[in-house]
Amino acid sequence: MARARQVESILDVPSAQWNALTGTAQPFVQHGFIAALEASGSVSSRNGWQPVHLLIENDADELIAAAPLYAKRHSYGEFVFDFSWANAYSQLGLDYYPKLVNAIPFTPVAGPRLLARDDQARAILADQMAALPGELGLSSIHTLFGDAPSTGAMTRAGAVARRGCQYRWYNRSYTDFDAFLGQLSSKRRKEIRRERKRMRDGGVEVVVRTPAEIDDDLWHTLYAFYGRTYAVRGQAPYLTLQFFDELKTRLPDQVLFFIAMHRDQPVGMAFMMLGGDTLYGRHWGCAADYHSLHFETCYYAGIDYCIEHGLACFDAGAQGEHKIRRGFEPEATWSNHVIVDPRLAGAVENFCQREAEMMESFQAEQRERCNFNHAELKAS
């Protein structure tokens, strides 16, 4: 007989048991990544991310399913926007917050959200999750950026599916960057070459370093670059310096920094992670605003790295229609939502259905704008 329980920290779950359920090399669902978020204080009740992870155990006290789960007092750091839903709840005199969020904080990357030994255990977990907000007197539960098994299980448990769109670069056995450019339209090839030449002429080059190759001074400089990205918007950074220190200890082989150097001085960086055959771009920052520096550091250097190391995919982060012009392709993403109040539940379901139709059309339009030589693309 399976039974459910909740824990207030990932640190209360043995890492080997958690990781045995992930079924992926993707770093973000690994125990080490979530532990780094919590141990560093980047995720806590103080900043509105209260861990309430859901575990399913069998009669032998074995962990057979688990979900990273948080009680949220706001909707920031999620990248699936539901502010209008919160406003509708308020207009009815109801409290939308706290709500439950099944997600990896600050990480809009599609992947497992319902971790399970098998499909049966995943179905048990999905049913428990769908029932949880009603049992706890909360407004809703949201599974964000789930993979196909997670999304399917939540949909079968009664959750409404919501469609989004992100952009990914795919390696079609390119021998070098020029081979990749050869599949783009002439206009886009010229634009990209012009942007890369601007960096070379300005004396900027990007070097790739692991945490072990970065001294303390540079480590703090790179974090300052990251913090500046938020400071220019008048915000505090989501992630603390201790998070990166924790990650350096817990997942050192999956962390990469793409560092833009101008005459031997660091001027920008992109923080990325490795997982299986995929490179994941996560955060970026710079000392000052330089023309084309973002594209070189966050996109082109990552494409170079994937080609050199034979990686199949580059997932450079959320949003950004400008990625289309740089060889990225649109892909659907999914989230699932259980809304307790029946009046809002019906409205949300109707909205998600209409939005999905629009997103499907939008994705098709974006694919037509990919700027690839379509005959070569279809043949690859």
C-alpha positions, 0 to 999 in steps of 0.5 A, a space after each residue: 500500500 503506497 502512502 504519501 508524506 511531505 518533507 520541508 527540505 530536500 536535505 531530508 531525502 537521501 540523495 541516492 533515493 531521489 536521484 534513482 527516480 529522475 531517469 535523466 542526466 539533466 542536472 536541474 531535477 538532481 538532488 544536488 541542484 535542488 539541495 544547492 538552492 535550499 542550502 544556500 537560502 536562494 529558496 526558502 520560506 523567507 523569499 516565498 518558496 517554502 519547500 513541501 516536497 511530496 514523497 510516495 513510499 511503499 510498505 517497505 519504506 522505499 521511495 517510489 515517487 517524488 515531486 519537488 513541491 513548494 508553497 508559494 506566496 507569489 508568482 515570481 521566478 516561475 516563467 509561466 505567468 498566472 498573475 491574471 488568475 490571481 487577480 480573478 481570485 481576488 475579485 471573487 474575494 478569495 485568496 490565490 496565495 499561497 498556492 502549490 508549485 511543482 517546479 524547479 525554482 527559477 528554471 524554465 527548462 522542460 524535464 521530469 516533474 513527477 519522479 517515479 520508479 514506474 508509470 504506476 507510481 507516477 499515477 499514484 503521485 499525480 492523483 495525490 498532487 491533484 487532490 492536495 490543494 483541496 485537502 490543504 485548503 489552498 487555491 491551486 497546484 501548478 506543474 511547470 515545464 513538465 516532460 511528457 510522462 509528467 504532463 500526461 500523468 497530471 492531465 489524466 489526474 484532472 489537471 488542465 494542460 497549458 501550452 507554451 513555446 521555447 527555442 532550442 538549437 539542434 546539432 545536425 552533425 555540423 563539422 564546425 560553425 560555418 557548416 551550421 551557418 551554411 544551413 541558414 539563409 544568406 541574410 542571417 549568415 551575414 548578420 551572424 558573421 557581422 556580430 561575431 566579427 564585431 567581437 573579434 575586432 573589439 578584442 573580445 573572446 569567450 573562454 570556457 571554464 569549469 569551477 575548478 579552473 576559476 580562482 576566488 577573485 574571478 568567482 566573485 567577479 562572475 557573480 557580480 556580473 550575474 547580480 548586475 543583470 537584476 540590479 539594472 532592473 532594480 531587483 535583487 538577484 534570485 540566486 545567492 553567491 552561496 548557491 554557486 558555491 554549493 553547486 561547485 561542491 555538489 555538481 562540479 562536473 555539470 557546471 560551465 562558465 562561458 567567460 567573455 574576455 577583453 584584453 585579458 579582463 573579464 567583461 561578461 559571462 554566461 552560466 551554463 550546465 551540462 546534462 547528457 547530450 544537452 547544454 543548458 544556458 541559464 544566467 548571464 551578466 556583464 560589466 557594461 553594455 557591449 554591442 553583440 556581447 550577449 549573443 556571442 557569450 550566450 548563443 554563439 559560443 554555446 553553439 561552438 561548444 556543442 559542435 566541438 563536443 558533439 552535443 545534440 541540443 543547446 537549450 539557451 533558456 526561456 523566451 526570446 523570439 530573437 533566437 529564431 534569427 540565430 538558428 534556434 527552433 521553436 518547441 512546445 512546452 507544457 504546464 498543468 494546473 489544478 484550480 480548486 474553485 469551480 468558477 475559476 477552474 472552468 474559466 482557466 480551462 477555457 483560457 488554456 484551450 484558446 491559448 493552446 490554439 494560438 500557441 500552436 499557430 504561433 509556433 508554426 509561424 515561428 518555424 516558418 521564420 527559422 531561416 533555414 534552407 528548408 530543403 536541407 533541413 527536411 533532408 537532415 
